[in-house]
Amino acid sequence: MTITIYTKPDCGPCLATKHALAARGIPFNTVDLTADPEALARVTRMGYRSAPVVIVSESEHWSGFDLARITDLAERMIYAGATQDEGNDA
């Protein structure tokens, strides 16, 4: 799973989102919307008007700092990892 955070400079919610993901061990890529017009066009087409925009998958994405969603994502990733590890023990 590759998570992408679309950010902009001096964005408090962007920084909070990156810190929350990193603190939970969730890997992510960062794209600066001010430096990438194509990325800005993409998130605008998706209906977003403010940063950060977090893309987990085509069907899971959100805008803004959302600790509940980040925590849920971390729990799902831990569960998925535990499930995969259990399958590898057999």
Secondary structure as UniProt FT lines:
FT   STRAND          3..7
FT   TURN            9..10
FT   HELIX           12..23
FT   TURN            24..25
FT   STRAND          28..32
FT   TURN            33..35
FT   HELIX           37..45
FT   TURN            46..47
FT   STRAND          53..55
FT   STRAND          61..63
FT   HELIX           67..89
//
